[in-house]
């Protein structure tokens, strides 16, 4: 079998799993009793699809939140994931649950509002992708009905817009053009009993509800069959109509036009045409309309017709403001008109998406107060407001998506894993001449710098707690805590404004993307004899370009430009600190104290405080060693000088440090594990902040102690054979091997850092 045949066979299997053979109405009812989810009404089905994808835990605005994976676009490898705005999406799901359960808000039109580039369009695509793929699964099967009136004995009538057909040919079957629910075929009283029995068997707070009458197209077929068999005197009239020769239930894949209606900004026509469709005048003359308009001659291509049974989305709603008032009664009455004499019941979840210009349109008569003609419409709108991202990791992920086309959604076991993703470099190939592609690198922290600056411009600075700046707030929002030395402060310790304006304005990702894309094609003025440093874009290059081009961007007002420019300095300082730590860590990567040494120190401090002996590797009992503790505190912690000890005995300050920083943490661990037998060797050393600092961080004092002859002023071109030259080679190698730098970006970063350090070294 050829490769092409393999793929054709795989496609066969995929479609085989997606579609089922048509079934009779009775078979569908039996299956619905076994699996009630397949009979769900629109809002319940949408809720099922969202919940089926599960949840994951995220940190946003400094708080842990449960996020529905459905909005990560899991079926499409995250291509249209909605990044952030978890609170908004959770509120949307809560509304869906209330609507689906009939507990309220059924008359509401759910409205997603917010500035451009905040993920609203991604939400629409995510909904379409998610519902389409869910409908392909056994749990998400969606069903409608199709009719064949040509199979009625003696019938010459068909449903094919004027053609005369007869017999049992497959072409005689016509599907409901508006995805009519199979249970809508039953008389209302029978359907009510059927649903009551079905819901009794379901352990759910959201019962199945099917309240719609049969759609006009299907009703035409139903009425024809009813009249045909009534004339024959049949006493099993419904059985004759619902016979599998005339009616069958088929599953369909949800998509735009079939269960999902999307009204785009460019769609035009009268309100009736945009909502439900239009009459096809020529068809009326061909069909047996019996003196009235025949619903089979209707196009059913309006947004409500296409979205019947599941979801209706009005995109860029400001372009359809005239239509919104026509939708007022749709959610609560569930009915629209094809014509004065022909109505159509609809079951759809209405969602409108807009930029802030819709709100301006809605408020144009607000000065008239009680006489506002749009008041009824505004009362029906349930607003969910998207904002710009205020999490550094999410904004970094979004910028990388915009530049590289990456689609997978970032997940991490810990913030350390996420931090590693944030700082990563990005290398892209660009065409620098007619026949040459060149790799250009955004150095480590460059994309992070752009993201952090974007976030900082979006944060409200009027509610900052004392001692915090906007960068601190951004870091707090992203990881949920601030760490300074031994001290960790969680987000709940800080009080911010009750009604913050975070994310309501600021630099959009589209501006950042365009600036970075332009930088890829511009030359730098850096040169190096051996390295292609001109192909490296540093964090300071990115930040300088973002500030310099604010004046050229018409989207920003003069006041915004001034405000944004004033916020870049603190971002530059933060990024430099990160680069500085990279260089220090690379210098000392093989000199860092090992965990066994740290564990030994903690064990000796515990024994010192509790007067309990230590059991060594040979099983011998020995007293805590004051010299080992002193050496660790002086050389590794760098906390104390020799004069804090009398011989090897600690001063009061050292003793207090041991009790407050080490013993307190051990006691906390013992309390948290009080149902278990406490053993010092079971303690997670990283749970002791001061110990964690020893394990994870280095500083310039450590560098001084380790490399006494280092001369930072010679770093750019150190004399061969010097400690500076040897250390530079070791540092560059460690930055490349351990931190993701290229040799060129490591050279530029270390030069930048050491150039600043040289001023304060002596």
Secondary structure, DSSP 8 states (H G I E B T S, - for coil): --HHHHHHHHHHHHHHHH----B-HHHHHHHHHH-GGGG--HHHHHHHHHHHT-EEEEEETTEEEEEEGGGGTGGGTTTT---S-HHHHHHHHHHHHHHHHTSS-TT-EEEEE--TTSSHHHHHHHHHHHHHHHTTSGGG-EEEEEE--TTSTT----SSTT----SS-GGG-EE-TT---GGGGS-HHHHHHHHHHHHHT---SS---------HHHHHHHHHHHHHHHHTT-S-HHHHHTSTTTEEEEEE--EETBEEEEE-TT--S-HHHHHT--B-HHHHHHS--TTS--GGGB---SHHHHHTTSEEEESSGGGGHHHHGGGTTHHHH-EEEEETTEEEE---EEEEEE-THHHHHHTTTGGGGGG-TTHHHHHHEEEEE------HHHHHHHHHHHHH--------SSHHHHHHHHH--EEEEEEEETTEEEEEEE-TTHHHHHHHHHHHHHS--TT--TT--HHHHHHHHHHSEEEETTEEEEGGGS---TT--TTSSS--HHHHHHHHHHHHTS--S---SSS-GGGEE-HHHHHHHHHHGGGG-TTS-HHHHHHHHTTHHHHHHHHHHHHHHHHHHHHTTTTS--HHHHHHHHHHHHHHHHT--EE-TTS-EE---HHHHHHIIIIIS----GGGEETTEE-HHHHHHIIIIIIHHHHHHHHHTTTS---GGGS-GGGSHHHHHHHH---HHHHHHH-TT--GGGGGG--TTSHHHHHHHHHHHHHHHHH---HHHHHHHHHHHHHHHTTT--
